[in-house]
Amino acid sequence: MSARTPKPKKVKKTSKTSKKEKISKISNKFFKLHMIRKKLEEEESTIPKLPPDVVKVDDLRREDTLERLYDVADKIYREILTSGSPTFEIPSRSSKNIIYNEEHDLLLLGEQITQRPFHHLGSVMDATRLIRILRDTNEILVKNKHTTKREMYYMAAGLYQDQKNSDKSIEDMAAMLRCIRNSTHVIASAKGMCIGRLKIRNAGDVIDLQKLGTGGWSITPMLDTIEIVESDAEFILVVEKDAALIRLSEEKWWNDYPCIILTGKGSADIATRMFLRKLSKELTLPVFCLVDSDPYGHYIYSVYLRGSKRLSYESPFVATPKMHLIGVLSRDLETYRIPKECRLDMSDSDLDRCDQMLEEPFVKQNPRWVEDLQLMKSLKKKAEIQALSSHGIEFLTETYLPTKLATGDWI
């Protein structure tokens, strides 16, 4: 018997009506995101210059950093020959010299200068450490290498005595050279991860972040080697914890909601914040932040948003001012019926952090943010992102985030 020829399968034709419905559904899903993106694109061309009374730093090429370093060395050398008492002039990074600039919505460093003379008992050790940092940084830049802060400490561990002292000297050097720390090729170990609708070039290799399984790409601290190739994402989602990234990654959530997902695994390091800033600026995408419903989660969001006080001189390069807090908000605990047993009591330190956040000028100017923190304080309850799983493991990806994005329910 001859084999039967199988009947050709009928191709199901999609009606014009269903096509229109699909297009309409997609359009409605991202309507609010498109409006935000349009506004961002309009604002990008009208960003004002930084005010004159703040320290302005640059993202320099290696050669330009070396030139500024040599200028400092020449100044010190001339002072040794003339007065015999060389002095470093470093922008003060004290809290009194940190300015919140409402126009740029950033924490910036004022122009107050600290004098650090070499021949003074109170500053001779700091000055000596700074000279050693300058010497080793020069060597690294000349060789066109990178080094971590930890490696820098071990280059003269006896002099620094503790890594916090070498870290302080590294930050003083960057502020004195008026450049971001990455320009000195002294980098901090990065812990952030990224996955989703993005292709990058890393030291010549093209990496598609959709094709990395469920693990994601480890953000490199050597961001001067990173180039954004392309992305068709509609938005960027920053999640506080690795667990949330794993949930979104396992569902390949970016297929239905074209996005780039990033996590700093808690309080984000400089490289993660700088990479986020690079993405948001070059792609002009709306950015949303998903953190635990507690004061520390709000603080993590604020550092992404405004920059940190300790490194305020780098804020224009590491902060993402137009970022939105999508959750988990205090009001969400009732709105999404989070069970009582999944809510945790706030500690005294939580309540103190809440009060500190409410005193920040950038919080005070945002009524919705103030309202949510005040509600948190009155309830004295907090909850983790994972508490959403009390409604099922897919609740975050199928209900919570889609509802938030569709309704514009964010701060």
MORAJO-V677934 format. One record per backbone hydrogen bond with DSSP energy under -1.0 kcal/mol. NH is the residue of the N-H (numbers start at 1). CO is the residue of the C=O. If there is no record, write none. Layout:
# MORAJO-V677934
NH_CO / NH_CO
This chain:
# MORAJO-V677934
19_15 / 20_16 / 21_17 / 22_18 / 23_19 / 24_20 / 25_21 / 26_22 / 27_23 / 28_24 / 29_25 / 30_26 / 34_30 / 35_31 / 36_32 / 37_33 / 38_34 / 39_35 / 40_36 / 41_37 / 42_38 / 43_39 / 44_40 / 46_43 / 55_109 / 58_178 / 65_61 / 66_62 / 67_63 / 68_64 / 69_65 / 70_66 / 71_67 / 72_68 / 73_69 / 74_70 / 75_71 / 76_72 / 77_73 / 78_74 / 79_75 / 80_76 / 81_77 / 82_78 / 83_79 / 84_79 / 88_116 / 90_114 / 92_112 / 97_94 / 98_95 / 99_108 / 101_106 / 105_101 / 106_101 / 107_306 / 108_99 / 110_97 / 114_90 / 116_88 / 118_86 / 120_118 / 123_120 / 124_120 / 127_123 / 128_124 / 129_125 / 130_126 / 131_127 / 132_128 / 133_129 / 134_130 / 135_131 / 136_132 / 137_133 / 138_134 / 139_135 / 140_136 / 141_137 / 142_138 / 143_139 / 145_140 / 147_185 / 149_187 / 152_148 / 153_149 / 154_150 / 156_153 / 160_156 / 161_157 / 162_160 / 165_162 / 166_162 / 167_163 / 168_164 / 169_165 / 170_166 / 171_167 / 172_168 / 173_169 / 174_170 / 175_171 / 176_172 / 177_173 / 179_174 / 180_58 / 183_180 / 184_181 / 185_182 / 187_147 / 193_263 / 194_217 / 195_261 / 196_209 / 197_259 / 198_196 / 199_230 / 200_207 / 201_227 / 202_205 / 203_225 / 205_202 / 207_200 / 209_198 / 211_208 / 215_212 / 217_194 / 219_192 / 223_221 / 225_222 / 226_223 / 227_201 / 229_199 / 230_199 / 234_258 / 236_286 / 237_260 / 238_288 / 239_262 / 240_290 / 245_241 / 246_242 / 247_243 / 248_244 / 249_245 / 250_246 / 251_247 / 252_249 / 253_248 / 255_252 / 257_253 / 260_235 / 261_195 / 262_237 / 263_193 / 266_240 / 273_269 / 274_270 / 275_271 / 276_272 / 277_273 / 278_274 / 279_275 / 280_276 / 281_277 / 282_278 / 283_279 / 288_236 / 289_324 / 290_238 / 291_327 / 293_383 / 294_292 / 298_294 / 299_295 / 300_296 / 301_297 / 302_298 / 303_299 / 304_300 / 305_301 / 306_302 / 307_303 / 312_309 / 314_311 / 315_312 / 317_314 / 319_315 / 320_304 / 323_320 / 324_287 / 326_289 / 327_289 / 333_330 / 335_331 / 336_332 / 337_334 / 338_333 / 342_339 / 343_340 / 344_382 / 346_380 / 351_347 / 352_348 / 353_349 / 354_350 / 355_351 / 356_352 / 357_353 / 358_354 / 360_357 / 364_360 / 365_361 / 366_363 / 370_366 / 371_367 / 372_368 / 373_369 / 374_370 / 375_371 / 376_372 / 377_373 / 378_374 / 379_375 / 380_376 / 382_344 / 383_293 / 387_384 / 388_385 / 389_386 / 390_387 / 391_388 / 392_389 / 395_392 / 398_394 / 399_395 / 400_395 / 401_396 / 403_399 / 404_400 / 405_401 / 406_402 / 407_403 / 408_404 / 409_404 / 410_408 / 411_325
